[in-house]
């Protein structure tokens, strides 16, 4: 494997390892009193591992609108035969959490 492909390969392995762990558990008793923005930021942390503007291996989410993010996450969550990392992660979020994540990431994209 060439040296130039090594960072991409390493990033892909990290994403697969994170996906195998499932969506991060967010205990409602620890974030319930926090503002929605803080909760959304915590929930969207899993996304930034693979979808940052710096990585380049997987598409950045900064160009997607809130509506596009909701549509994509709901599609991943509801596809019965989906087996990708994204399907597994999306199934771990409630519809309310998906809306919070999409609103937060959509705002981040508007700020850039």
C-alpha positions as CSV (number, residue, x, y, z in Angstrom):
1,X,0.0,0.0,0.0
2,X,1.4,3.4,-0.9
3,X,2.2,6.0,1.7
4,X,-0.4,8.4,0.2
5,X,-3.2,5.9,0.7
6,X,-2.2,5.0,4.3
7,X,-4.1,7.9,6.0
8,X,-7.3,7.1,4.0
9,X,-7.0,3.4,4.9
10,X,-6.4,4.3,8.6
11,X,-9.4,6.6,8.7
12,X,-11.6,4.0,7.1
13,X,-10.5,1.4,9.7
14,X,-11.2,3.9,12.6
15,X,-14.7,4.6,11.1
16,X,-15.4,0.8,10.9
17,X,-14.2,0.3,14.5
18,X,-16.4,3.2,15.8
19,X,-19.4,1.8,13.8
20,X,-19.0,-1.6,15.3
21,X,-19.5,0.0,18.7
22,X,-22.9,1.4,17.7
23,X,-24.2,4.8,18.3
24,X,-22.9,6.6,21.3
25,X,-25.1,6.1,24.3
26,X,-26.3,9.5,25.6
27,X,-27.9,9.2,29.0
28,X,-31.0,11.4,29.3
29,X,-30.3,12.1,32.9
30,X,-27.0,13.8,32.1
31,X,-28.1,15.9,29.1
32,X,-31.8,16.5,29.9
33,X,-31.1,19.7,31.7
34,X,-28.6,21.0,29.1
35,X,-29.8,23.3,26.3
36,X,-30.7,21.6,23.0
37,X,-27.6,23.0,21.4
38,X,-25.3,21.3,23.9
39,X,-27.2,18.1,23.5
40,X,-27.1,18.3,19.7
41,X,-23.3,19.0,19.9
42,X,-22.8,15.9,22.0
43,X,-25.0,13.7,19.7
44,X,-23.2,14.9,16.6
45,X,-19.8,14.1,17.9
46,X,-20.0,10.7,16.3
47,X,-20.5,12.3,12.9
48,X,-17.4,14.4,13.0
49,X,-15.1,11.4,13.3
50,X,-15.7,10.4,9.7
51,X,-17.4,13.5,8.1
52,X,-15.0,16.4,8.9
53,X,-13.8,18.9,6.4
54,X,-10.3,17.9,7.1
55,X,-10.4,14.1,6.5
56,X,-11.4,13.9,2.8
57,X,-12.0,10.2,3.0
58,X,-15.7,10.5,3.5
59,X,-17.9,13.4,2.3
60,X,-18.1,16.4,4.6
61,X,-21.5,17.3,5.9
62,X,-20.9,21.0,5.8
63,X,-22.6,21.4,2.4
64,X,-25.9,19.6,3.4
65,X,-28.9,21.4,4.7
66,X,-30.8,20.5,7.8
67,X,-33.6,19.0,5.6
68,X,-31.1,16.9,3.6
69,X,-29.5,15.6,6.7
70,X,-32.8,14.6,8.3
71,X,-33.9,12.9,5.1
72,X,-30.6,11.0,4.8
73,X,-30.5,9.9,8.5
74,X,-34.1,8.8,8.5
75,X,-33.5,6.8,5.3
76,X,-30.5,5.1,6.9
77,X,-32.5,4.4,10.1
78,X,-35.5,2.9,8.3
79,X,-33.8,0.8,5.5
80,X,-34.5,-2.7,6.8
81,X,-31.7,-4.4,4.8
82,X,-29.1,-1.7,5.4
83,X,-25.9,-3.0,7.0
84,X,-23.4,-0.1,6.7
85,X,-21.9,1.8,9.6
86,X,-24.3,4.6,8.8
87,X,-27.4,2.3,9.1
88,X,-26.2,1.0,12.4
89,X,-25.5,4.5,13.8
90,X,-28.7,6.0,12.6
91,X,-30.8,3.2,14.2
92,X,-29.4,4.3,17.6
93,X,-31.0,7.7,17.4
94,X,-34.6,8.7,18.0
95,X,-36.3,10.9,15.5
96,X,-36.0,13.8,18.0
97,X,-32.2,13.2,18.2
98,X,-31.9,13.1,14.4
99,X,-33.7,16.4,14.2
100,X,-31.3,17.9,16.8
101,X,-28.2,16.5,15.0
102,X,-29.5,17.8,11.6
103,X,-30.3,21.3,13.0
104,X,-26.9,21.5,14.6
105,X,-24.9,20.3,11.6
106,X,-27.0,22.4,9.3
107,X,-26.1,25.5,11.3
108,X,-22.4,24.6,11.2
109,X,-22.6,24.3,7.4
110,X,-24.2,27.8,7.2
111,X,-21.5,29.3,9.3
112,X,-18.7,28.2,6.9
